[in-house]
Amino acid sequence: MEDAVVSLPAAPLAPLDNPYLEAVLQAADEAIRRPHANGYREPVHVGVDLGTAYVVLFVLDAEKRPLVGAYRYAEVVRDGLVVDFVAATALVRELKAQVEQRLGFPLRAAATAYPPGVPLAEVRATRYVLEAAGLECTAQVDEPTAANAVLQVANGAVVDIGGGTTGIAVVENGRVIYTADEPTGGTHFTLVIAGSHRIPFAEAEAMKTDPRQQPRLFPVVRPVMEKVATIIARHIRPFAVEALYLVGGAAAFHGFPAVVTEITGIPAFTPSRPLFVTPLGIAMNDPG
């Protein structure tokens, strides 16, 4: 039976409708497609995001503007844990080589990130992946804090909805005062779509990321959205959070912010190109 097509609520643009943020994300989109860096030389700031669904590498110029970038779907991390060290290293090395060819010079160092609350051994594992791929690890930052380097939220909660986990950072007066991370993210969207339609995971992933398919998939994935919203609500309850800022690939699913608002009672906002926010913030944490 075909899924019913529903009318999806649109998330409000404010307060993320600001020229700086949109300019950075537009530049990131262009950096992904840019074939070469037009002769730019060092210094650069580099960030590697080892996500559950995607590994993303961005290179920024001296002013921390997106220069070149690349990303690839991968299953080398699960729930914030590196589960295939060899494959993760090979993928980072491949992305590194790809952007080096476009830059015209080698990359020597990069920052990386980790979900808040993971064991110290897993924090080290992300550094070891970079080092094995030929990059000195210059910094490690938790993912929601990295995202806020781009969002520049002064007060509220940044929610990084990754493939396997949802990370939360409560920000007060520009300072992160609380972080948490729990399983459930975009991979769970894909699993329920695959189960509902009795199709392979890869096919379900392609359906999930196709905006044209999302209206009819919305009723299928809404329970997962509600679970994520419940996780957010539980962690922010002790704090006076007035707005939620959703980033990560899953945040791009149309209707998600409205569901989060409905469950938490707090306005939720998603910027354009939410997949790029955390990787850009990671690169901004690289001292260069």
N, C-alpha and C positions, 0 to 999 in steps of 0.2 A: 504494500500500500504506500502511495506517495505521501510524504509529509505535507501537512497543511502549510500553506504560505501565510505568514502572519505579518502584520504591520509592526515594524520594529521602532521603538522610541529612539529619538536622536538625543545624544548627550549634549548638554550645553557647552558652548565654546569657552565662555568666560569661566575662570580667570586665566586660562591658558592661551587665550587668543591675544598673544602679544608678539610684536615684530621680531624681537630677539630670538625667542624660542623657535618660531616658524622659520626664520632665516637659517638658524643652525641646522634644523632638521632637513630643510630643503638642500642645504649645502652637503649634508651627509648623503642624501639621495643621489646628488650629482657626483659625489666622490666615489660611490659604488660603481657608477657607470663610466667614470673618467678613464680613458685608455692610458694616459700618462700625466705626469705632474708638471708639464710645461717648463721643464728645466729647473724647478725648485730644488734647492739643496738643503742640507741640514742647517739648523737643528730641527728635530721632529719630536712629537709626543705620540707614543704608540700604546694602544690598549687591546687586550685580547680577552674576549668574553667566552668562557667555556660553558655554554648553556646546555640544558637537557635536550633541546631540539635543534639549536643552531650554535655554531661556533662563528664568532664575528671578530674581525680584526680591522681596526681603524688607525690611520695615520693622520695626525694633525700637524699643521705648520707651527712656526714659532709663536704665532698669535693664538694658537689652539683653535684654528679653523680647519674643518675637514679637508683633507688633501686627497687621499685615496682610501678605499676600503674594499673589503671582500667578506662574504659570508657563505656558509655551506650548511645544509641540513646534515645532522649527525646524531648518532645514538651512542656517544662515548661517555656521557654523564647521566646518572639517574638519581633523582631526588637530591641534587647537590653534590653527589659523590662521583668521583672519577672511577668508572667501572671498566674502562678499556684504555689503559695508559698508553699502550703501543699505538692504537688507532688515534687517540687524542693527539699524541705527539706528531704522528704522521700528518694529520690534518692541519695542525698549526704550522708545521714546516711547509706544507703545500701552499697555504694561504700566504705565509711569509714570502715564499718564492714568487708567488703571483704578484704581490704588491711591490716587491723589490724590482721586478722587471718593469713595472710601470713607473716606479720612482727613478730608476737608473742608479741606485746605490743601495748597499746592504743595510739591513736593520740589525741593530746590536742589542737593543733592550726594549722592554715593554712593561706596562703595569697589567695586573689582572685582578679578578674579584672572586668573591665566594658568597654563598648565601649566608645570612646571619644565623648564628646558632649551630653551625656544623662543627664537628670535632676538629681540634687543632691539626690532626693528621691529614684531614682533607684540605685544610687551608694550605698546608705544606705541599700537598699533591698538585694543586694548581700551579704553584711555583715550579715544581719539578718538571711539569709538562713543558712550560716555557723554556726552562734551561735545557731540557733534552732536545728541544726544537731549535736551539741555537740563540736564545734570547735571554739576556740577563734580566731577572725579575727586579724591577726598581721599586715597586709598590704593590700592596695588596689591600683592597678596600672591600667592605661589604657592599652587595649589589644595590640596595636602596639608597645608600649614601652616595654611591657613584652616580646613580640616576639623578640625585638632587644637585650634583655639580652642573647639570644641564638645566634642570627645571628651575633651580634657584628658589625653592619654596621656603618662605620664612616661617610660616606656621601651618601645620596640617600633617598629613601622613602620606608618605610616598609608598606605593604598593607595587612591587616588581613581581608580575605574574609570569614566571618562567614556564618551561615545559613541564617540570616535575614538582616545583615548589612555589609557594607564594611567600615572598619576603616583604616585611613591613618595617618602615622606619618612621617613628613619630618625631616631627621636627617642631621645635619651639624656639622662637627668636633666632632662626637660622642654624640652630644646633640640634643634632640628633640626640634625643634623650632616651630613646628606647628602640630596640630592634628585636625582631622575631622572624621565624621561618617555619612553615609547616608544609608537608606534602599536599599536593593537589595543584594542578596547573593545566597548561594547554595540552599536554599529552593525554590527560584524562578526558578532555573534549574529544580528542581523536579516538580514544578507546570506546567511548559510548557511541560515537558515530559508526565505528566499525562494527560494533555489536548489534546496533539497531538495524543496519543495512546488510549485515552478514557479508562484509567485504574486507579485503586485506587492509592492514594498518596504513600502508603507503597510499592506497587509494582514498582512504578516509582522511588522511592528512591533506591530500590535494583538495578534497571537497571542503574541508574546514577553512582553508586559506583562500578559497575562491569567494569573493564578496557576493557574486551572483547566487551562490548556493546558500548563503547564510540565512536568508529569511525562512526557508523551509527547514533548515537544521536547528533554528533557534529553539523550538520546543524540545528537541532531543537533548541539547546541551544545557538548557536552562537549569536543571538540577545541579549540575557541576558549578555553574555560575553562583547559584545560591549557597553551595557549600563554601566556595571561596569567600563570598560575602560574609558568611557566618564566621569564618576564621578571622577575617578582618575585624568584624564587630567585637569579637571576644578580646582581641589584643588591644584595641584602641579604647575599650570601655573605661579604663581608669583615667583617661586623658580628655582634655577639652579640645577635641579635634573638630575643626569646622569645615574641612574639605579634604577629599581623598584624591590623589593623583595616581592614576593607573598607567603603568608602563609594562613593557614586555610584549612579545608577539601575540599572546592570547588576548591582550587588552584591545587589540584591533578588531575583535569580533563585534560586529554591530549589535547594539542593544545591551552589551555587558555593563557599561557604566550605569545605565538606568536600573538594572537589576541590583547592582551593588548599592545604589542610592535607596532603592525600595527596602532592602533588607537592613541596611545600617541606619537609615534615616539621615544620612550625611551626603551632601552633594558630591558626586564622583565625576572626575574629568579625565579624558584621555587625549594626549596630544596626537598630532599627525605622526605617522611613522614611529609608533611606540617601540618597535623592535630595536631601533637605533639608539634610544635614549641612554640605556645603561652602558653599552659599549663606548659611546662617546664620552660619558662621564669617567669611565675607566681610563681612557686615553688622557683625559684632562688631569688625572692624578699621577701621570708619568712625569717626573721632573725634567725629562729630556736630556 
